[in-house]
Amino acid sequence: MYRTNHKLSLATLLLAFVLQLLTPSCLAASADSTQPIHVEADQVIMDDAHQISTFIGNVQLSQGTLLIRGDKIIVTQDKQGFQHAIAYGNTAQFRQKRESLEGYVEGYGEQIEYDMRTGIVNLYGKARLKRNLDEVSGNHIVYNTRTEIFKVNSNDTNANNDSTERVRAVLQPKNNMTTPPASGVLPVTPVTTPAKQNE
């Protein structure tokens, strides 16, 4: 009986240790959402009755490592207190540090929507998304900041248009991957042994 309890306690400790290792990366994904929102602009119009704030002129919105820039950003707040931001611009910009990995995710588009409750970013109009050296582009990109999963859609709103824009992607090879020899065989250097002399 003691051995069974001892094994269970070891398994429990091991499970707790593994969960402790995994938890920071899971919690880090939502770390930005707990930070206060800072907005800078040339002009602001606040409608407290409808919980709408409109920022105009070289607008910069930041929340933790998240940064959104645009000519105009409209921030609304729902009844639960969650904010939703829509950025407009000749090229609105989105940037956020990748959690548990090095580098940043950068997004560009004519319109960028960010739902701070779900962590979903929508980029519309000549949208581009960059992760390190990888880059994708299309008419509409949906990016989940918590899972780092994104979906790219082409401009297929007009079915009669034969010149439909296609999704494009540039994926760079990883630097840590070693390239095997061209022949596929490991190089072998022959070893020669001197012939024995007859005594």
C-alpha positions in Angstrom: 0.0 0.0 0.0 2.8 2.3 0.8 4.5 1.7 -2.5 1.3 2.5 -4.4 0.9 5.8 -2.6 4.6 6.5 -3.1 4.3 5.9 -6.8 1.2 8.1 -7.0 3.0 10.9 -5.2 5.9 10.7 -7.5 3.6 10.7 -10.5 1.7 13.7 -9.0 5.0 15.6 -8.5 6.2 14.8 -12.0 2.8 16.0 -13.5 3.0 19.2 -11.4 6.6 19.8 -12.6 5.6 19.3 -16.2 2.6 21.6 -15.9 4.8 24.2 -14.3 7.1 24.1 -17.3 4.2 24.4 -19.7 2.2 27.0 -17.8 4.5 30.1 -18.5 4.2 29.7 -22.2 0.5 29.3 -22.0 0.0 32.2 -19.7 2.5 34.4 -21.6 0.2 34.4 -24.6 -2.4 36.4 -22.7 0.1 38.5 -20.7 -0.5 41.6 -23.0 -4.2 41.5 -22.4 -3.7 42.1 -18.7 -1.7 45.3 -19.3 -3.2 48.8 -19.5 -3.8 50.3 -22.9 -1.8 53.5 -23.9 -2.9 55.6 -26.8 -1.2 58.6 -28.4 -2.8 60.8 -31.1 -3.1 64.3 -32.4 -6.8 64.4 -31.6 -9.3 62.3 -29.6 -13.1 62.3 -29.5 -14.6 60.4 -26.6 -18.3 59.2 -26.4 -18.8 57.9 -22.9 -22.5 57.2 -23.5 -21.6 54.7 -26.3 -18.2 53.7 -24.9 -16.5 54.8 -28.2 -13.2 56.6 -28.4 -11.9 57.9 -31.8 -8.2 58.8 -32.0 -7.1 60.7 -35.1 -3.7 61.7 -36.5 -0.5 59.5 -36.2 -2.1 57.2 -33.7 -0.2 54.7 -31.7 -1.9 52.2 -29.4 0.2 49.9 -27.2 -0.7 47.2 -24.7 2.3 45.3 -23.3 4.4 44.2 -26.3 1.5 44.8 -28.7 1.7 47.9 -30.9 -0.8 49.2 -33.4 -0.3 52.3 -35.6 -2.7 54.0 -37.9 -4.0 57.3 -39.2 -7.2 56.7 -37.2 -8.0 54.1 -34.5 -11.5 53.6 -33.0 -11.7 51.8 -29.7 -15.0 50.5 -28.4 -15.7 48.8 -25.1 -18.4 46.2 -24.5 -20.5 45.6 -21.4 -18.0 43.2 -20.0 -15.2 45.8 -20.2 -13.3 44.3 -23.2 -12.0 46.6 -25.8 -12.1 46.3 -29.6 -9.8 48.4 -31.7 -10.1 49.2 -35.5 -7.1 50.9 -37.1 -7.3 52.7 -40.5 -4.5 54.0 -42.6 -2.7 54.1 -45.9 -0.9 51.2 -44.3 -1.9 50.5 -40.7 0.6 48.4 -38.7 0.5 45.8 -36.1 3.5 44.4 -34.1 3.8 42.0 -31.1 6.6 40.1 -29.5 6.3 36.3 -30.0 5.7 34.5 -26.7 8.1 31.6 -25.8 10.0 32.3 -29.1 12.4 35.0 -30.3 11.4 37.7 -32.7 8.2 39.7 -33.5 5.1 39.2 -35.5 4.4 42.2 -37.8 1.2 42.8 -39.7 0.2 45.4 -42.3 -3.0 46.3 -44.0 -5.4 49.1 -44.9 -7.6 48.2 -41.9 -6.6 46.2 -38.8 -9.1 45.0 -36.2 -8.0 43.7 -32.8 -10.3 42.0 -30.4 -8.7 42.2 -27.0 -11.1 39.6 -25.5 -10.2 36.8 -28.0 -6.7 38.0 -29.0 -7.8 37.8 -32.7 -6.3 40.2 -35.2 -7.9 40.7 -38.6 -6.0 42.5 -41.4 -7.8 43.7 -44.5 -6.7 45.2 -47.8 -3.2 44.4 -49.1 -2.6 42.5 -45.9 0.8 41.1 -45.0 2.0 39.2 -42.0 5.7 38.6 -41.1 7.1 36.2 -38.6 10.9 36.5 -38.5 11.9 35.9 -42.2 8.6 34.2 -43.2 6.0 36.3 -44.8 2.4 35.8 -46.1 0.1 38.1 -48.0 -3.5 38.2 -49.2 -6.6 40.3 -49.1 -7.6 39.1 -45.6 -5.5 37.6 -42.8 -6.8 36.3 -39.5 -4.1 35.9 -36.8 -4.6 34.5 -33.3 -2.1 36.2 -31.0 -2.4 33.4 -28.4 -1.9 30.4 -30.5 0.1 32.1 -33.3 -2.1 30.4 -35.9 -3.0 32.5 -38.9 -5.3 32.0 -41.9 -4.9 33.9 -45.2 -7.7 34.5 -47.7 -7.3 35.7 -51.3 -9.5 38.3 -52.8 -12.3 36.1 -54.0 -15.2 38.4 -53.3 -15.9 38.9 -57.0 -16.4 35.5 -58.6 -16.6 37.0 -62.1 -13.1 38.5 -61.8 -10.6 36.3 -63.6 -7.7 38.3 -62.1 -8.4 37.1 -58.6 -5.5 37.8 -56.2 -3.9 34.7 -54.9 -2.4 34.1 -51.5 1.4 34.4 -51.5 3.9 33.0 -49.0 7.7 33.2 -48.5 9.0 30.5 -46.1 12.7 30.6 -45.3 14.7 27.5 -44.4 15.6 27.1 -40.8 19.2 28.0 -40.0 19.7 25.1 -37.6 19.0 22.5 -40.2 22.1 20.9 -41.6 22.4 20.2 -45.3 23.3 16.6 -46.1 26.0 15.9 -48.7 24.8 16.1 -52.3 25.4 12.4 -52.9 23.4 11.5 -49.8 26.3 9.5 -48.5 28.5 10.6 -45.6 32.1 11.4 -46.8 34.5 8.6 -45.9 38.2 9.0 -46.0 40.0 5.6 -46.7 42.7 4.6 -44.3 45.7 2.9 -45.8 47.9 0.6 -43.9 51.5 -0.1 -45.0 52.1 -3.5 -46.4 54.0 -5.9 -44.1 57.6 -6.5 -45.3 58.8 -10.0 -45.5 61.3 -10.8 -42.8 
